[in-house]
Structures are given as structure tokens and as C-alpha cells.
Amino acid sequence: QPEVVTLGECMAVLYPSEPIPLAQAGQLALDIAGAEANLSIGLSRLGHRVRFISRVGNDPFGQRIRSTLAAEGVQTDAIITDEQAPTGVFFREWLPDGLRRVFYYRRFSAASRLAPEHLHRELFEGARLVHLTGITPALSQSCAEAVAYAVELAQEAGALVVFDPNYRAPLWEPEQARAVLLPLLRRADIILMSHEDAAAVFGVEEVEEVRKVAETFRAQVTVLRRAEQGACAFVGSSCISVPAHPVAQVVDPVGAGDGFNAGFLAGWLRGYSLQEALQLGTRVGAAIVAELGDYAGFRGEETPGKSSIEDKERF
Ligand code: KDG
């Protein structure tokens, strides 16, 4: 039985390995990416059991997603093959000035056809955490319904609902996102949010302002990821902060939030204090920004060996 269940879209991603515009790129690297899949890989590398629920096309990208996740030890038994729709694909552009752009080819993808009928009670049995993000409800009406149903199934299974609003500007406008995400945030037990999302969706920039927004939810903890400023967790009216883990050189920040979430949730599963869980989050996030790709930088064994990450004394 999994400790964590997550659902969402995993896609094939293509990107130039050098910071050159896509219009001029000659060669592209191929990998898989998607917030929930990144989280699954991070948690699995930390030694936790995770089930990833999704749909992929009957195509080489679907096979690649399945085999990559299976090789990572993620449970792939609830990844359905859709015979009618392709796996979503996107291109990532990384310009020399640090600007990053994404170009999605994911409309009508297999994962966008995920629906409540694909979710079953047994898939959630035994889970302690059910992780959902605000990307999925932006994909289609049936995906939005699947997310709402997953919240119900999580609650029935006695799992905590973890929600990351993960606002993606190419998918929807902030107004629409806020209207759809608010009811989900209100049902979450643990909220994990980036400072960019707090600004984009709620128009709040200062930590104190975010805390006030967090107070309006019923979550037992709201975590704010603040990139190079570290992270903090709001519990009631108190706030626990940790600094960022040092990074020699930021190569690619994409995926750092998902890595942070994996570290934080691993800490939660292990019964760490909030401060220790935040520290594990920043450590995994830092490993991810040091390399190209959404999850490559974190191998689960740095500093030195998985066991040390389990050793609270080292924090
Ligand atoms: O968090 C990283 C994700 O943004 C990336 O892997 C792609 O999930 C993705 C999305 O929908 O943009």
C-alpha cells in the first residue's frame, strides 16, 4: 500500500541542453516532467511508497513515462493507457538571460481525459497523504471533477489532503484559477505554495500577508516556499522559518518546488518537527536547482547516503 497517492499529468518534455532559443536549437534532450510525477520521483528516492494516478497515450512517450516512473520505484498500476488521445508534450525554452518559457502541446491529451470514473476507493487505501495540484483542474472539466473526487476519496481513506495551487499562467487567468482553487484550498489539510503563486493568485507578496490568507483556510499547516529566501510554515498565528539550503550555482530552478514538497512531505511522514521537515524540503529543492531537468539533481543519496537524510541529528 502506498503512503502517498498523487494524480495529474506527466508529459514528455523537450529542451535544448544549452541556453539557446528554441527557434535556433539543433538538438533537444527528451525527458519526462510534471509536477506530480516529479514529486513522486522525489518521494520514492527518499524511500517512500508513492502511487501516481494518470492517463497516457498509447505512444512512445506514454511508454517512456511508465518505464521511467517504474524504474524510480513509483507505483504505476493506476496509469491508464488511453487509446484515443496522445501523451501531452511540451517544450521548454531557457534563454541566455535566464528567462524560461514553456510551450505546451497538451490540449486534449490523454491525461486531460482523466475523470472521476478512473478513481477507485482501493487506489487510496492505506494512504497517509493524497497530493493534488492546481495544474490538474486547469486541464479540463473532467480533470477538475477528478480532483474534487480525489479529495473525497482521500477523506474516506483517512488520508490528509495536500494541495499545491501550482498556478500555470499559460493554462488560465488568475481570476479563473482563484475561483477554482479556493474551494480546493479550503478542503486541504496541508497547503504547499510558492511565493510566486501567492502573488499571482492572491496578490500577496509579504510573508505576513500570506499568513493572513492562510488563516482563512482550515489547513493545519500552510507552507510558503520562498526560493532563495528559504521557506516558512504557518500554524495558527505562528510562523516557523528556515533559510534556503546553499547552492553553489543555480543551473535550472524548474522542479525545485516539487522537490521541496517531496522533502517536506517525507519529513512529515517520518514524524519530523516542522522545522526539520522544512529543512529537508530546502535540501532537496537545492539539489534540484543545481542540475538541468526537473528531478535529475536529487538522487536521494547526497550527504552522504540515504540513511543520513533519515538521521535527524544531521540537521
Ligand atoms: O513543477 C514543474 C512543472 O511545472 C513541470 O514539470 C511541468 O507540470 C508541469 C506543468 O504543467 O507545467
Residues whose N, C-alpha, C, O or C-beta is under 5 A from the ligand:
A	BS01	KDG	E9 A33 G34 A35 I135 R168 G255 D258 D294
